[in-house]
Amino acid sequence: MPQGHEHKGFEDVDRRLARIEGHVAGVRRMWQSDRPCHEVLLQMAALRAAIDRAARVIMREHVESCIAKAVEQGRGEEAVEDLTRALERLL
């Protein structure tokens, strides 16, 4: 884990991202093989939903782990500001 701390949902998020990666490749193949646009759009909607679900897991893990730890260390305000900026861009 690159940040030097543990997230209990790390494997879950990693699996989700791997599935998303494969799904993107599949949608690209659909596009390249001239599948009907509505089918491609439906798959893109499914991708968006999968990305949103992965983001929710990451957000929950961040609040439960990183934010809680930052509060314990007296850095809660900074951590909340960082989360707020990230959420503003995500949403």
PyMOL Python script that loads the backbone (N, CA, C, O; Angstrom):
from pymol import cmd

cmd.read_pdbstr("""\
ATOM      1  N   MET A   1       0.834  -1.172   0.000  1.00  0.00           N
ATOM      2  CA  MET A   1       0.000   0.000   0.000  1.00  0.00           C
ATOM      3  C   MET A   1       0.884   1.243   0.000  1.00  0.00           C
ATOM      4  O   MET A   1       1.637   1.475   0.946  1.00  0.00           O
ATOM      5  N   PRO A   2       0.794   2.015  -1.031  1.00  0.00           N
ATOM      6  CA  PRO A   2       1.755   3.072  -1.257  1.00  0.00           C
ATOM      7  C   PRO A   2       1.788   4.189  -0.231  1.00  0.00           C
ATOM      8  O   PRO A   2       2.837   4.813  -0.075  1.00  0.00           O
ATOM      9  N   GLN A   3       0.711   4.479   0.474  1.00  0.00           N
ATOM     10  CA  GLN A   3       0.693   5.615   1.386  1.00  0.00           C
ATOM     11  C   GLN A   3       1.208   5.272   2.777  1.00  0.00           C
ATOM     12  O   GLN A   3       1.246   6.150   3.639  1.00  0.00           O
ATOM     13  N   GLY A   4       1.597   4.057   3.023  1.00  0.00           N
ATOM     14  CA  GLY A   4       2.135   3.690   4.311  1.00  0.00           C
ATOM     15  C   GLY A   4       1.088   3.466   5.383  1.00  0.00           C
ATOM     16  O   GLY A   4       1.419   3.453   6.568  1.00  0.00           O
ATOM     17  N   HIS A   5      -0.159   3.290   5.002  1.00  0.00           N
ATOM     18  CA  HIS A   5      -1.198   2.964   5.975  1.00  0.00           C
ATOM     19  C   HIS A   5      -2.138   1.949   5.355  1.00  0.00           C
ATOM     20  O   HIS A   5      -2.189   1.772   4.138  1.00  0.00           O
ATOM     21  N   GLU A   6      -2.875   1.294   6.226  1.00  0.00           N
ATOM     22  CA  GLU A   6      -3.729   0.201   5.753  1.00  0.00           C
ATOM     23  C   GLU A   6      -5.175   0.636   5.621  1.00  0.00           C
ATOM     24  O   GLU A   6      -5.691   1.428   6.409  1.00  0.00           O
ATOM     25  N   HIS A   7      -5.799   0.096   4.609  1.00  0.00           N
ATOM     26  CA  HIS A   7      -7.240   0.253   4.415  1.00  0.00           C
ATOM     27  C   HIS A   7      -7.820  -1.149   4.346  1.00  0.00           C
ATOM     28  O   HIS A   7      -7.375  -1.980   3.554  1.00  0.00           O
ATOM     29  N   LYS A   8      -8.815  -1.403   5.180  1.00  0.00           N
ATOM     30  CA  LYS A   8      -9.379  -2.755   5.186  1.00  0.00           C
ATOM     31  C   LYS A   8     -10.056  -3.093   3.867  1.00  0.00           C
ATOM     32  O   LYS A   8     -10.207  -4.271   3.544  1.00  0.00           O
ATOM     33  N   GLY A   9     -10.465  -2.098   3.099  1.00  0.00           N
ATOM     34  CA  GLY A   9     -11.109  -2.338   1.812  1.00  0.00           C
ATOM     35  C   GLY A   9     -10.175  -2.259   0.624  1.00  0.00           C
ATOM     36  O   GLY A   9     -10.630  -2.163  -0.515  1.00  0.00           O
ATOM     37  N   PHE A  10      -8.859  -2.297   0.875  1.00  0.00           N
ATOM     38  CA  PHE A  10      -7.891  -2.154  -0.220  1.00  0.00           C
ATOM     39  C   PHE A  10      -8.127  -3.188  -1.320  1.00  0.00           C
ATOM     40  O   PHE A  10      -8.197  -2.840  -2.499  1.00  0.00           O
ATOM     41  N   GLU A  11      -8.249  -4.444  -0.938  1.00  0.00           N
ATOM     42  CA  GLU A  11      -8.426  -5.516  -1.928  1.00  0.00           C
ATOM     43  C   GLU A  11      -9.743  -5.340  -2.689  1.00  0.00           C
ATOM     44  O   GLU A  11      -9.797  -5.570  -3.897  1.00  0.00           O
ATOM     45  N   ASP A  12     -10.791  -4.938  -1.993  1.00  0.00           N
ATOM     46  CA  ASP A  12     -12.088  -4.705  -2.631  1.00  0.00           C
ATOM     47  C   ASP A  12     -11.965  -3.639  -3.710  1.00  0.00           C
ATOM     48  O   ASP A  12     -12.421  -3.833  -4.837  1.00  0.00           O
ATOM     49  N   VAL A  13     -11.346  -2.510  -3.363  1.00  0.00           N
ATOM     50  CA  VAL A  13     -11.187  -1.423  -4.333  1.00  0.00           C
ATOM     51  C   VAL A  13     -10.300  -1.871  -5.483  1.00  0.00           C
ATOM     52  O   VAL A  13     -10.585  -1.566  -6.641  1.00  0.00           O
ATOM     53  N   ASP A  14      -9.234  -2.587  -5.177  1.00  0.00           N
ATOM     54  CA  ASP A  14      -8.331  -3.058  -6.225  1.00  0.00           C
ATOM     55  C   ASP A  14      -9.061  -3.967  -7.215  1.00  0.00           C
ATOM     56  O   ASP A  14      -8.867  -3.854  -8.425  1.00  0.00           O
ATOM     57  N   ARG A  15      -9.896  -4.864  -6.703  1.00  0.00           N
ATOM     58  CA  ARG A  15     -10.681  -5.741  -7.590  1.00  0.00           C
ATOM     59  C   ARG A  15     -11.667  -4.935  -8.427  1.00  0.00           C
ATOM     60  O   ARG A  15     -11.830  -5.190  -9.621  1.00  0.00           O
ATOM     61  N   ARG A  16     -12.312  -3.978  -7.811  1.00  0.00           N
ATOM     62  CA  ARG A  16     -13.263  -3.131  -8.544  1.00  0.00           C
ATOM     63  C   ARG A  16     -12.561  -2.389  -9.681  1.00  0.00           C
ATOM     64  O   ARG A  16     -13.068  -2.324 -10.801  1.00  0.00           O
ATOM     65  N   LEU A  17     -11.395  -1.836  -9.377  1.00  0.00           N
ATOM     66  CA  LEU A  17     -10.657  -1.089 -10.406  1.00  0.00           C
ATOM     67  C   LEU A  17     -10.195  -2.014 -11.533  1.00  0.00           C
ATOM     68  O   LEU A  17     -10.194  -1.614 -12.697  1.00  0.00           O
ATOM     69  N   ALA A  18      -9.809  -3.221 -11.205  1.00  0.00           N
ATOM     70  CA  ALA A  18      -9.410  -4.180 -12.244  1.00  0.00           C
ATOM     71  C   ALA A  18     -10.603  -4.516 -13.143  1.00  0.00           C
ATOM     72  O   ALA A  18     -10.459  -4.604 -14.363  1.00  0.00           O
ATOM     73  N   ARG A  19     -11.783  -4.704 -12.538  1.00  0.00           N
ATOM     74  CA  ARG A  19     -12.981  -4.979 -13.338  1.00  0.00           C
ATOM     75  C   ARG A  19     -13.317  -3.788 -14.221  1.00  0.00           C
ATOM     76  O   ARG A  19     -13.680  -3.953 -15.386  1.00  0.00           O
ATOM     77  N   ILE A  20     -13.195  -2.594 -13.670  1.00  0.00           N
ATOM     78  CA  ILE A  20     -13.475  -1.381 -14.449  1.00  0.00           C
ATOM     79  C   ILE A  20     -12.512  -1.296 -15.626  1.00  0.00           C
ATOM     80  O   ILE A  20     -12.912  -0.971 -16.744  1.00  0.00           O
ATOM     81  N   GLU A  21     -11.252  -1.589 -15.369  1.00  0.00           N
ATOM     82  CA  GLU A  21     -10.249  -1.554 -16.432  1.00  0.00           C
ATOM     83  C   GLU A  21     -10.624  -2.513 -17.565  1.00  0.00           C
ATOM     84  O   GLU A  21     -10.544  -2.155 -18.740  1.00  0.00           O
ATOM     85  N   GLY A  22     -11.030  -3.720 -17.209  1.00  0.00           N
ATOM     86  CA  GLY A  22     -11.453  -4.681 -18.227  1.00  0.00           C
ATOM     87  C   GLY A  22     -12.709  -4.231 -18.948  1.00  0.00           C
ATOM     88  O   GLY A  22     -12.850  -4.433 -20.154  1.00  0.00           O
ATOM     89  N   HIS A  23     -13.609  -3.627 -18.212  1.00  0.00           N
ATOM     90  CA  HIS A  23     -14.864  -3.141 -18.798  1.00  0.00           C
ATOM     91  C   HIS A  23     -14.580  -2.031 -19.806  1.00  0.00           C
ATOM     92  O   HIS A  23     -15.178  -1.995 -20.881  1.00  0.00           O
ATOM     93  N   VAL A  24     -13.670  -1.129 -19.460  1.00  0.00           N
ATOM     94  CA  VAL A  24     -13.297  -0.049 -20.389  1.00  0.00           C
ATOM     95  C   VAL A  24     -12.743  -0.644 -21.677  1.00  0.00           C
ATOM     96  O   VAL A  24     -13.093  -0.197 -22.769  1.00  0.00           O
ATOM     97  N   ALA A  25     -11.883  -1.645 -21.555  1.00  0.00           N
ATOM     98  CA  ALA A  25     -11.320  -2.291 -22.744  1.00  0.00           C
ATOM     99  C   ALA A  25     -12.427  -2.915 -23.587  1.00  0.00           C
ATOM    100  O   ALA A  25     -12.388  -2.856 -24.816  1.00  0.00           O
ATOM    101  N   GLY A  26     -13.410  -3.509 -22.923  1.00  0.00           N
ATOM    102  CA  GLY A  26     -14.528  -4.111 -23.654  1.00  0.00           C
ATOM    103  C   GLY A  26     -15.367  -3.072 -24.381  1.00  0.00           C
ATOM    104  O   GLY A  26     -15.800  -3.294 -25.512  1.00  0.00           O
ATOM    105  N   VAL A  27     -15.594  -1.945 -23.734  1.00  0.00           N
ATOM    106  CA  VAL A  27     -16.370  -0.872 -24.377  1.00  0.00           C
ATOM    107  C   VAL A  27     -15.599  -0.320 -25.574  1.00  0.00           C
ATOM    108  O   VAL A  27     -16.186  -0.005 -26.609  1.00  0.00           O
ATOM    109  N   ARG A  28     -14.298  -0.209 -25.426  1.00  0.00           N
ATOM    110  CA  ARG A  28     -13.493   0.272 -26.552  1.00  0.00           C
ATOM    111  C   ARG A  28     -13.583  -0.701 -27.725  1.00  0.00           C
ATOM    112  O   ARG A  28     -13.695  -0.283 -28.878  1.00  0.00           O
ATOM    113  N   ARG A  29     -13.535  -1.990 -27.431  1.00  0.00           N
ATOM    114  CA  ARG A  29     -13.681  -2.986 -28.512  1.00  0.00           C
ATOM    115  C   ARG A  29     -15.062  -2.875 -29.160  1.00  0.00           C
ATOM    116  O   ARG A  29     -15.196  -3.009 -30.376  1.00  0.00           O
ATOM    117  N   MET A  30     -16.080  -2.632 -28.343  1.00  0.00           N
ATOM    118  CA  MET A  30     -17.427  -2.438 -28.900  1.00  0.00           C
ATOM    119  C   MET A  30     -17.431  -1.267 -29.878  1.00  0.00           C
ATOM    120  O   MET A  30     -17.978  -1.359 -30.977  1.00  0.00           O
ATOM    121  N   TRP A  31     -16.817  -0.171 -29.460  1.00  0.00           N
ATOM    122  CA  TRP A  31     -16.775   1.028 -30.292  1.00  0.00           C
ATOM    123  C   TRP A  31     -16.012   0.758 -31.589  1.00  0.00           C
ATOM    124  O   TRP A  31     -16.456   1.145 -32.670  1.00  0.00           O
ATOM    125  N   GLN A  32     -14.871   0.099 -31.474  1.00  0.00           N
ATOM    126  CA  GLN A  32     -14.045  -0.198 -32.637  1.00  0.00           C
ATOM    127  C   GLN A  32     -14.716  -1.173 -33.591  1.00  0.00           C
ATOM    128  O   GLN A  32     -14.453  -1.145 -34.793  1.00  0.00           O
ATOM    129  N   SER A  33     -15.569  -2.026 -33.075  1.00  0.00           N
ATOM    130  CA  SER A  33     -16.258  -2.997 -33.937  1.00  0.00           C
ATOM    131  C   SER A  33     -17.603  -2.466 -34.425  1.00  0.00           C
ATOM    132  O   SER A  33     -18.416  -3.210 -34.974  1.00  0.00           O
ATOM    133  N   ASP A  34     -17.825  -1.167 -34.216  1.00  0.00           N
ATOM    134  CA  ASP A  34     -19.001  -0.479 -34.749  1.00  0.00           C
ATOM    135  C   ASP A  34     -20.315  -1.018 -34.191  1.00  0.00           C
ATOM    136  O   ASP A  34     -21.299  -1.160 -34.917  1.00  0.00           O
ATOM    137  N   ARG A  35     -20.317  -1.320 -32.875  1.00  0.00           N
ATOM    138  CA  ARG A  35     -21.567  -1.730 -32.231  1.00  0.00           C
ATOM    139  C   ARG A  35     -22.508  -0.536 -32.178  1.00  0.00           C
ATOM    140  O   ARG A  35     -22.050   0.606 -32.225  1.00  0.00           O
ATOM    141  N   PRO A  36     -23.792  -0.768 -32.083  1.00  0.00           N
ATOM    142  CA  PRO A  36     -24.741   0.346 -32.042  1.00  0.00           C
ATOM    143  C   PRO A  36     -24.427   1.312 -30.885  1.00  0.00           C
ATOM    144  O   PRO A  36     -24.065   0.899 -29.784  1.00  0.00           O
ATOM    145  N   CYS A  37     -24.576   2.575 -31.170  1.00  0.00           N
ATOM    146  CA  CYS A  37     -24.238   3.622 -30.194  1.00  0.00           C
ATOM    147  C   CYS A  37     -24.986   3.446 -28.878  1.00  0.00           C
ATOM    148  O   CYS A  37     -24.415   3.657 -27.808  1.00  0.00           O
ATOM    149  N   HIS A  38     -26.256   3.063 -28.949  1.00  0.00           N
ATOM    150  CA  HIS A  38     -27.013   2.936 -27.708  1.00  0.00           C
ATOM    151  C   HIS A  38     -26.441   1.830 -26.822  1.00  0.00           C
ATOM    152  O   HIS A  38     -26.494   1.935 -25.597  1.00  0.00           O
ATOM    153  N   GLU A  39     -25.895   0.771 -27.425  1.00  0.00           N
ATOM    154  CA  GLU A  39     -25.273  -0.292 -26.632  1.00  0.00           C
ATOM    155  C   GLU A  39     -23.996   0.215 -25.961  1.00  0.00           C
ATOM    156  O   GLU A  39     -23.733  -0.094 -24.799  1.00  0.00           O
ATOM    157  N   VAL A  40     -23.213   0.989 -26.694  1.00  0.00           N
ATOM    158  CA  VAL A  40     -21.991   1.561 -26.131  1.00  0.00           C
ATOM    159  C   VAL A  40     -22.341   2.512 -24.986  1.00  0.00           C
ATOM    160  O   VAL A  40     -21.700   2.493 -23.935  1.00  0.00           O
ATOM    161  N   LEU A  41     -23.356   3.337 -25.199  1.00  0.00           N
ATOM    162  CA  LEU A  41     -23.772   4.279 -24.157  1.00  0.00           C
ATOM    163  C   LEU A  41     -24.253   3.562 -22.904  1.00  0.00           C
ATOM    164  O   LEU A  41     -23.967   3.999 -21.789  1.00  0.00           O
ATOM    165  N   LEU A  42     -24.971   2.480 -23.078  1.00  0.00           N
ATOM    166  CA  LEU A  42     -25.425   1.715 -21.909  1.00  0.00           C
ATOM    167  C   LEU A  42     -24.240   1.158 -21.126  1.00  0.00           C
ATOM    168  O   LEU A  42     -24.245   1.156 -19.895  1.00  0.00           O
ATOM    169  N   GLN A  43     -23.238   0.690 -21.839  1.00  0.00           N
ATOM    170  CA  GLN A  43     -22.048   0.176 -21.156  1.00  0.00           C
ATOM    171  C   GLN A  43     -21.271   1.296 -20.479  1.00  0.00           C
ATOM    172  O   GLN A  43     -20.684   1.090 -19.417  1.00  0.00           O
ATOM    173  N   MET A  44     -21.264   2.475 -21.082  1.00  0.00           N
ATOM    174  CA  MET A  44     -20.604   3.618 -20.457  1.00  0.00           C
ATOM    175  C   MET A  44     -21.335   4.032 -19.180  1.00  0.00           C
ATOM    176  O   MET A  44     -20.703   4.444 -18.206  1.00  0.00           O
ATOM    177  N   ALA A  45     -22.652   3.923 -19.185  1.00  0.00           N
ATOM    178  CA  ALA A  45     -23.417   4.209 -17.966  1.00  0.00           C
ATOM    179  C   ALA A  45     -23.069   3.193 -16.880  1.00  0.00           C
ATOM    180  O   ALA A  45     -22.951   3.548 -15.708  1.00  0.00           O
ATOM    181  N   ALA A  46     -22.906   1.941 -17.270  1.00  0.00           N
ATOM    182  CA  ALA A  46     -22.522   0.910 -16.309  1.00  0.00           C
ATOM    183  C   ALA A  46     -21.125   1.193 -15.754  1.00  0.00           C
ATOM    184  O   ALA A  46     -20.873   0.982 -14.568  1.00  0.00           O
ATOM    185  N   LEU A  47     -20.225   1.669 -16.604  1.00  0.00           N
ATOM    186  CA  LEU A  47     -18.893   2.045 -16.145  1.00  0.00           C
ATOM    187  C   LEU A  47     -18.951   3.187 -15.140  1.00  0.00           C
ATOM    188  O   LEU A  47     -18.290   3.149 -14.102  1.00  0.00           O
ATOM    189  N   ARG A  48     -19.738   4.190 -15.454  1.00  0.00           N
ATOM    190  CA  ARG A  48     -19.873   5.332 -14.541  1.00  0.00           C
ATOM    191  C   ARG A  48     -20.378   4.860 -13.176  1.00  0.00           C
ATOM    192  O   ARG A  48     -19.883   5.300 -12.138  1.00  0.00           O
ATOM    193  N   ALA A  49     -21.356   3.971 -13.186  1.00  0.00           N
ATOM    194  CA  ALA A  49     -21.899   3.453 -11.924  1.00  0.00           C
ATOM    195  C   ALA A  49     -20.824   2.674 -11.160  1.00  0.00           C
ATOM    196  O   ALA A  49     -20.719   2.795  -9.939  1.00  0.00           O
ATOM    197  N   ALA A  50     -20.035   1.881 -11.870  1.00  0.00           N
ATOM    198  CA  ALA A  50     -18.976   1.110 -11.212  1.00  0.00           C
ATOM    199  C   ALA A  50     -17.914   2.028 -10.618  1.00  0.00           C
ATOM    200  O   ALA A  50     -17.415   1.775  -9.521  1.00  0.00           O
ATOM    201  N   ILE A  51     -17.570   3.083 -11.330  1.00  0.00           N
ATOM    202  CA  ILE A  51     -16.605   4.058 -10.812  1.00  0.00           C
ATOM    203  C   ILE A  51     -17.172   4.745  -9.580  1.00  0.00           C
ATOM    204  O   ILE A  51     -16.462   4.938  -8.593  1.00  0.00           O
ATOM    205  N   ASP A  52     -18.436   5.114  -9.630  1.00  0.00           N
ATOM    206  CA  ASP A  52     -19.076   5.758  -8.478  1.00  0.00           C
ATOM    207  C   ASP A  52     -19.070   4.838  -7.256  1.00  0.00           C
ATOM    208  O   ASP A  52     -18.825   5.290  -6.137  1.00  0.00           O
ATOM    209  N   ARG A  53     -19.342   3.552  -7.471  1.00  0.00           N
ATOM    210  CA  ARG A  53     -19.338   2.608  -6.342  1.00  0.00           C
ATOM    211  C   ARG A  53     -17.935   2.470  -5.750  1.00  0.00           C
ATOM    212  O   ARG A  53     -17.778   2.426  -4.530  1.00  0.00           O
ATOM    213  N   ALA A  54     -16.920   2.403  -6.606  1.00  0.00           N
ATOM    214  CA  ALA A  54     -15.544   2.316  -6.114  1.00  0.00           C
ATOM    215  C   ALA A  54     -15.178   3.584  -5.338  1.00  0.00           C
ATOM    216  O   ALA A  54     -14.518   3.515  -4.301  1.00  0.00           O
ATOM    217  N   ALA A  55     -15.605   4.729  -5.842  1.00  0.00           N
ATOM    218  CA  ALA A  55     -15.317   5.993  -5.152  1.00  0.00           C
ATOM    219  C   ALA A  55     -15.980   6.029  -3.780  1.00  0.00           C
ATOM    220  O   ALA A  55     -15.395   6.539  -2.824  1.00  0.00           O
ATOM    221  N   ARG A  56     -17.199   5.492  -3.674  1.00  0.00           N
ATOM    222  CA  ARG A  56     -17.874   5.468  -2.378  1.00  0.00           C
ATOM    223  C   ARG A  56     -17.122   4.600  -1.370  1.00  0.00           C
ATOM    224  O   ARG A  56     -17.026   4.948  -0.193  1.00  0.00           O
ATOM    225  N   VAL A  57     -16.589   3.471  -1.837  1.00  0.00           N
ATOM    226  CA  VAL A  57     -15.815   2.603  -0.946  1.00  0.00           C
ATOM    227  C   VAL A  57     -14.558   3.339  -0.488  1.00  0.00           C
ATOM    228  O   VAL A  57     -14.219   3.312   0.695  1.00  0.00           O
ATOM    229  N   ILE A  58     -13.868   3.994  -1.417  1.00  0.00           N
ATOM    230  CA  ILE A  58     -12.664   4.744  -1.059  1.00  0.00           C
ATOM    231  C   ILE A  58     -13.002   5.857  -0.078  1.00  0.00           C
ATOM    232  O   ILE A  58     -12.276   6.072   0.892  1.00  0.00           O
ATOM    233  N   MET A  59     -14.095   6.564  -0.323  1.00  0.00           N
ATOM    234  CA  MET A  59     -14.483   7.660   0.564  1.00  0.00           C
ATOM    235  C   MET A  59     -14.776   7.130   1.972  1.00  0.00           C
ATOM    236  O   MET A  59     -14.318   7.701   2.962  1.00  0.00           O
ATOM    237  N   ARG A  60     -15.531   6.053   2.056  1.00  0.00           N
ATOM    238  CA  ARG A  60     -15.846   5.472   3.367  1.00  0.00           C
ATOM    239  C   ARG A  60     -14.564   5.056   4.091  1.00  0.00           C
ATOM    240  O   ARG A  60     -14.395   5.343   5.276  1.00  0.00           O
ATOM    241  N   GLU A  61     -13.671   4.386   3.379  1.00  0.00           N
ATOM    242  CA  GLU A  61     -12.399   3.969   3.971  1.00  0.00           C
ATOM    243  C   GLU A  61     -11.598   5.179   4.433  1.00  0.00           C
ATOM    244  O   GLU A  61     -10.987   5.159   5.502  1.00  0.00           O
ATOM    245  N   HIS A  62     -11.605   6.225   3.626  1.00  0.00           N
ATOM    246  CA  HIS A  62     -10.843   7.432   3.963  1.00  0.00           C
ATOM    247  C   HIS A  62     -11.373   8.056   5.252  1.00  0.00           C
ATOM    248  O   HIS A  62     -10.599   8.439   6.128  1.00  0.00           O
ATOM    249  N   VAL A  63     -12.684   8.155   5.359  1.00  0.00           N
ATOM    250  CA  VAL A  63     -13.272   8.752   6.561  1.00  0.00           C
ATOM    251  C   VAL A  63     -12.988   7.877   7.783  1.00  0.00           C
ATOM    252  O   VAL A  63     -12.585   8.383   8.831  1.00  0.00           O
ATOM    253  N   GLU A  64     -13.196   6.579   7.648  1.00  0.00           N
ATOM    254  CA  GLU A  64     -13.017   5.677   8.787  1.00  0.00           C
ATOM    255  C   GLU A  64     -11.561   5.532   9.213  1.00  0.00           C
ATOM    256  O   GLU A  64     -11.275   5.317  10.390  1.00  0.00           O
ATOM    257  N   SER A  65     -10.657   5.647   8.271  1.00  0.00           N
ATOM    258  CA  SER A  65      -9.249   5.412   8.580  1.00  0.00           C
ATOM    259  C   SER A  65      -8.443   6.708   8.618  1.00  0.00           C
ATOM    260  O   SER A  65      -7.933   7.095   9.670  1.00  0.00           O
ATOM    261  N   CYS A  66      -8.330   7.364   7.495  1.00  0.00           N
ATOM    262  CA  CYS A  66      -7.447   8.525   7.379  1.00  0.00           C
ATOM    263  C   CYS A  66      -7.938   9.733   8.173  1.00  0.00           C
ATOM    264  O   CYS A  66      -7.166  10.367   8.891  1.00  0.00           O
ATOM    265  N   ILE A  67      -9.210  10.043   8.040  1.00  0.00           N
ATOM    266  CA  ILE A  67      -9.750  11.208   8.753  1.00  0.00           C
ATOM    267  C   ILE A  67      -9.701  10.956  10.255  1.00  0.00           C
ATOM    268  O   ILE A  67      -9.303  11.832  11.023  1.00  0.00           O
ATOM    269  N   ALA A  68     -10.100   9.772  10.669  1.00  0.00           N
ATOM    270  CA  ALA A  68     -10.080   9.442  12.100  1.00  0.00           C
ATOM    271  C   ALA A  68      -8.662   9.552  12.659  1.00  0.00           C
ATOM    272  O   ALA A  68      -8.463  10.099  13.744  1.00  0.00           O
ATOM    273  N   LYS A  69      -7.687   9.040  11.930  1.00  0.00           N
ATOM    274  CA  LYS A  69      -6.300   9.111  12.376  1.00  0.00           C
ATOM    275  C   LYS A  69      -5.825  10.562  12.416  1.00  0.00           C
ATOM    276  O   LYS A  69      -5.135  10.964  13.352  1.00  0.00           O
ATOM    277  N   ALA A  70      -6.192  11.346  11.407  1.00  0.00           N
ATOM    278  CA  ALA A  70      -5.796  12.754  11.378  1.00  0.00           C
ATOM    279  C   ALA A  70      -6.373  13.511  12.577  1.00  0.00           C
ATOM    280  O   ALA A  70      -5.696  14.352  13.169  1.00  0.00           O
ATOM    281  N   VAL A  71      -7.612  13.211  12.929  1.00  0.00           N
ATOM    282  CA  VAL A  71      -8.237  13.862  14.083  1.00  0.00           C
ATOM    283  C   VAL A  71      -7.461  13.512  15.348  1.00  0.00           C
ATOM    284  O   VAL A  71      -7.182  14.383  16.172  1.00  0.00           O
ATOM    285  N   GLU A  72      -7.112  12.233  15.500  1.00  0.00           N
ATOM    286  CA  GLU A  72      -6.331  11.800  16.663  1.00  0.00           C
ATOM    287  C   GLU A  72      -4.994  12.526  16.747  1.00  0.00           C
ATOM    288  O   GLU A  72      -4.485  12.783  17.839  1.00  0.00           O
ATOM    289  N   GLN A  73      -4.428  12.857  15.586  1.00  0.00           N
ATOM    290  CA  GLN A  73      -3.116  13.509  15.531  1.00  0.00           C
ATOM    291  C   GLN A  73      -3.217  15.036  15.516  1.00  0.00           C
ATOM    292  O   GLN A  73      -2.207  15.725  15.376  1.00  0.00           O
ATOM    293  N   GLY A  74      -4.431  15.559  15.658  1.00  0.00           N
ATOM    294  CA  GLY A  74      -4.607  17.008  15.674  1.00  0.00           C
ATOM    295  C   GLY A  74      -4.597  17.660  14.306  1.00  0.00           C
ATOM    296  O   GLY A  74      -4.440  18.876  14.196  1.00  0.00           O
ATOM    297  N   ARG A  75      -4.762  16.861  13.262  1.00  0.00           N
ATOM    298  CA  ARG A  75      -4.772  17.381  11.897  1.00  0.00           C
ATOM    299  C   ARG A  75      -6.139  17.232  11.244  1.00  0.00           C
ATOM    300  O   ARG A  75      -6.244  17.158  10.020  1.00  0.00           O
ATOM    301  N   GLY A  76      -7.175  17.187  12.055  1.00  0.00           N
ATOM    302  CA  GLY A  76      -8.521  16.941  11.549  1.00  0.00           C
ATOM    303  C   GLY A  76      -9.010  17.996  10.580  1.00  0.00           C
ATOM    304  O   GLY A  76      -9.597  17.671   9.548  1.00  0.00           O
ATOM    305  N   GLU A  77      -8.775  19.256  10.903  1.00  0.00           N
ATOM    306  CA  GLU A  77      -9.249  20.340  10.032  1.00  0.00           C
ATOM    307  C   GLU A  77      -8.607  20.253   8.652  1.00  0.00           C
ATOM    308  O   GLU A  77      -9.288  20.405   7.638  1.00  0.00           O
ATOM    309  N   GLU A  78      -7.322  20.014   8.612  1.00  0.00           N
ATOM    310  CA  GLU A  78      -6.609  19.879   7.336  1.00  0.00           C
ATOM    311  C   GLU A  78      -7.148  18.690   6.535  1.00  0.00           C
ATOM    312  O   GLU A  78      -7.357  18.789   5.326  1.00  0.00           O
ATOM    313  N   ALA A  79      -7.369  17.573   7.218  1.00  0.00           N
ATOM    314  CA  ALA A  79      -7.861  16.369   6.551  1.00  0.00           C
ATOM    315  C   ALA A  79      -9.261  16.583   5.992  1.00  0.00           C
ATOM    316  O   ALA A  79      -9.567  16.124   4.891  1.00  0.00           O
ATOM    317  N   VAL A  80     -10.105  17.271   6.736  1.00  0.00           N
ATOM    318  CA  VAL A  80     -11.465  17.546   6.259  1.00  0.00           C
ATOM    319  C   VAL A  80     -11.421  18.484   5.057  1.00  0.00           C
ATOM    320  O   VAL A  80     -12.192  18.313   4.113  1.00  0.00           O
ATOM    321  N   GLU A  81     -10.532  19.468   5.082  1.00  0.00           N
ATOM    322  CA  GLU A  81     -10.391  20.369   3.938  1.00  0.00           C
ATOM    323  C   GLU A  81      -9.944  19.600   2.687  1.00  0.00           C
ATOM    324  O   GLU A  81     -10.456  19.831   1.592  1.00  0.00           O
ATOM    325  N   ASP A  82      -8.991  18.693   2.862  1.00  0.00           N
ATOM    326  CA  ASP A  82      -8.534  17.866   1.733  1.00  0.00           C
ATOM    327  C   ASP A  82      -9.676  17.024   1.179  1.00  0.00           C
ATOM    328  O   ASP A  82      -9.859  16.935  -0.035  1.00  0.00           O
ATOM    329  N   LEU A  83     -10.440  16.409   2.072  1.00  0.00           N
ATOM    330  CA  LEU A  83     -11.582  15.594   1.645  1.00  0.00           C
ATOM    331  C   LEU A  83     -12.620  16.449   0.930  1.00  0.00           C
ATOM    332  O   LEU A  83     -13.175  16.033  -0.087  1.00  0.00           O
ATOM    333  N   THR A  84     -12.881  17.624   1.448  1.00  0.00           N
ATOM    334  CA  THR A  84     -13.864  18.518   0.835  1.00  0.00           C
ATOM    335  C   THR A  84     -13.443  18.879  -0.595  1.00  0.00           C
ATOM    336  O   THR A  84     -14.262  18.856  -1.515  1.00  0.00           O
ATOM    337  N   ARG A  85     -12.172  19.210  -0.770  1.00  0.00           N
ATOM    338  CA  ARG A  85     -11.678  19.540  -2.125  1.00  0.00           C
ATOM    339  C   ARG A  85     -11.834  18.341  -3.068  1.00  0.00           C
ATOM    340  O   ARG A  85     -12.242  18.494  -4.219  1.00  0.00           O
ATOM    341  N   ALA A  86     -11.510  17.174  -2.575  1.00  0.00           N
ATOM    342  CA  ALA A  86     -11.621  15.963  -3.412  1.00  0.00           C
ATOM    343  C   ALA A  86     -13.081  15.713  -3.791  1.00  0.00           C
ATOM    344  O   ALA A  86     -13.381  15.399  -4.943  1.00  0.00           O
ATOM    345  N   LEU A  87     -13.988  15.853  -2.819  1.00  0.00           N
ATOM    346  CA  LEU A  87     -15.404  15.617  -3.085  1.00  0.00           C
ATOM    347  C   LEU A  87     -15.979  16.648  -4.051  1.00  0.00           C
ATOM    348  O   LEU A  87     -16.819  16.318  -4.888  1.00  0.00           O
ATOM    349  N   GLU A  88     -15.531  17.885  -3.935  1.00  0.00           N
ATOM    350  CA  GLU A  88     -15.994  18.922  -4.869  1.00  0.00           C
ATOM    351  C   GLU A  88     -15.646  18.558  -6.300  1.00  0.00           C
ATOM    352  O   GLU A  88     -16.432  18.807  -7.214  1.00  0.00           O
ATOM    353  N   ARG A  89     -14.486  17.978  -6.502  1.00  0.00           N
ATOM    354  CA  ARG A  89     -14.072  17.576  -7.856  1.00  0.00           C
ATOM    355  C   ARG A  89     -14.784  16.299  -8.299  1.00  0.00           C
ATOM    356  O   ARG A  89     -15.120  16.138  -9.473  1.00  0.00           O
ATOM    357  N   LEU A  90     -15.004  15.409  -7.361  1.00  0.00           N
ATOM    358  CA  LEU A  90     -15.650  14.130  -7.677  1.00  0.00           C
ATOM    359  C   LEU A  90     -17.116  14.313  -8.049  1.00  0.00           C
ATOM    360  O   LEU A  90     -17.622  13.681  -8.976  1.00  0.00           O
ATOM    361  N   LEU A  91     -17.780  15.185  -7.314  1.00  0.00           N
ATOM    362  CA  LEU A  91     -19.212  15.364  -7.503  1.00  0.00           C
ATOM    363  C   LEU A  91     -19.464  16.400  -8.517  1.00  0.00           C
ATOM    364  O   LEU A  91     -20.620  16.698  -8.820  1.00  0.00           O
TER     365      LEU A  91
END
""", "prot")
cmd.dss("prot")
cmd.show_as("cartoon", "prot")
cmd.util.cbc("prot")
cmd.orient("prot")
